[in-house]
Amino acid sequence: MLAVSGLKNFYYLPHFHDMRCCYSLIMKAIRMSYHHNPYNGDVFFFYVQE
């Protein structure tokens, strides 16, 4: 059984799909567009369409 104690919430972000940008821009998009703190232990899933 896998237990991850440091993670709080899981979020699926269907409208963010431009993974060409760097790490800091992805963190900025989470803060500005989705109003979440990307450094508080939450997990964010992105849908990347090819």
C-alpha positions in Angstrom: 0.0 0.0 0.0 1.3 3.4 -0.9 0.9 6.2 1.7 1.9 9.8 1.0 1.4 11.8 4.1 2.7 15.2 2.9 0.1 15.6 0.1 -3.1 17.5 0.9 -5.3 17.8 -2.2 -5.3 16.7 -5.8 -6.4 19.0 -8.6 -7.1 18.4 -12.2 -6.5 21.5 -14.4 -8.1 20.8 -17.8 -7.5 24.3 -19.3 -3.8 24.5 -18.8 -2.1 22.7 -21.6 1.0 24.7 -22.7 3.8 22.6 -21.2 6.5 24.4 -23.3 6.9 27.1 -20.7 9.4 26.9 -17.8 8.7 25.8 -14.2 8.2 29.3 -12.9 5.6 30.1 -15.5 3.6 27.0 -14.6 3.7 28.0 -10.9 2.6 31.5 -11.8 -0.3 30.1 -13.8 -1.4 28.0 -10.9 -1.3 31.0 -8.6 -2.9 33.6 -10.9 -5.5 31.5 -12.9 -6.5 28.9 -10.4 -5.9 30.8 -7.1 -3.9 28.1 -5.4 -0.5 28.1 -3.8 1.6 25.6 -5.7 4.1 25.1 -2.8 1.7 23.9 -0.1 1.8 20.2 -0.8 -1.0 19.9 -3.3 -0.8 17.9 -6.5 -1.8 19.4 -9.9 -2.6 17.2 -12.9 -2.5 18.8 -16.4 -4.0 17.5 -19.6 -1.6 17.7 -22.5 -3.2 17.1 -25.9 -0.8 16.2 -28.7 
